[in-house]
Amino acid sequence: MHVADVDVDELARLRDQALEAHEIYLARQRAAALRLTEAGVSRRDAARLLGESHQRVQQLVAD
């Protein structure tokens, strides 16, 4: 559907792609946090490496 030069179908596709990419990102972020902490990297250091807070790393490894 096109309304006033707005392609609603394209926006829906882009939204779906963004959600899928975000889910992939979260899964890989969790896997990385787990690998780092299991290898002996502190949660604070893992947080720095991942660009997250140490609280977020705690959440990722606790899930």
C-alpha positions as CSV (number, residue, x, y, z in Angstrom):
1,M,0.0,0.0,0.0
2,H,1.3,3.4,-0.9
3,V,-0.1,6.5,0.9
4,A,1.3,9.9,0.1
5,D,4.7,8.4,-0.9
6,V,4.8,6.2,2.2
7,D,5.4,2.6,1.5
8,V,3.8,0.9,4.4
9,D,4.8,-2.6,3.2
10,E,8.4,-1.6,3.0
11,L,8.2,-0.2,6.6
12,A,6.7,-3.4,7.8
13,R,9.5,-5.4,6.1
14,L,12.2,-3.1,7.6
15,R,10.6,-3.4,11.1
16,D,10.6,-7.2,10.8
17,Q,14.2,-7.2,9.6
18,A,15.2,-4.9,12.5
19,L,13.5,-7.2,15.0
20,E,15.2,-10.3,13.6
21,A,18.6,-8.5,13.6
22,H,18.0,-7.4,17.2
23,E,17.2,-11.0,18.3
24,I,20.4,-12.3,16.6
25,Y,22.4,-9.5,18.3
26,L,21.0,-10.4,21.7
27,A,21.7,-14.1,21.2
28,R,25.3,-13.4,20.1
29,Q,25.8,-10.9,22.9
30,R,24.7,-13.4,25.5
31,A,27.0,-16.1,24.0
32,A,29.9,-13.7,24.0
33,A,29.3,-12.8,27.6
34,L,29.1,-16.4,28.6
35,R,32.3,-17.4,26.7
36,L,34.2,-14.5,28.2
37,T,33.1,-15.1,31.8
38,E,33.6,-18.9,31.5
39,A,37.1,-18.2,30.2
40,G,37.8,-16.3,33.4
41,V,37.3,-12.8,32.3
42,S,35.7,-10.7,35.0
43,R,32.2,-9.4,34.4
44,R,33.5,-5.8,34.6
45,D,36.2,-6.6,32.0
46,A,33.7,-8.5,29.8
47,A,31.4,-5.5,30.1
48,R,34.1,-3.2,28.8
49,L,34.9,-5.5,25.9
50,L,31.2,-5.8,25.0
51,G,30.5,-2.1,25.5
52,E,27.9,-2.8,28.2
53,S,27.5,-2.3,31.9
54,H,28.7,-5.0,34.3
55,Q,25.0,-5.2,35.4
56,R,24.0,-6.1,31.8
57,V,26.7,-8.7,31.7
58,Q,25.3,-10.1,34.9
59,Q,21.9,-10.3,33.4
60,L,23.2,-12.0,30.2
61,V,25.1,-14.7,32.1
62,A,22.3,-15.3,34.6
63,D,19.6,-16.0,31.9
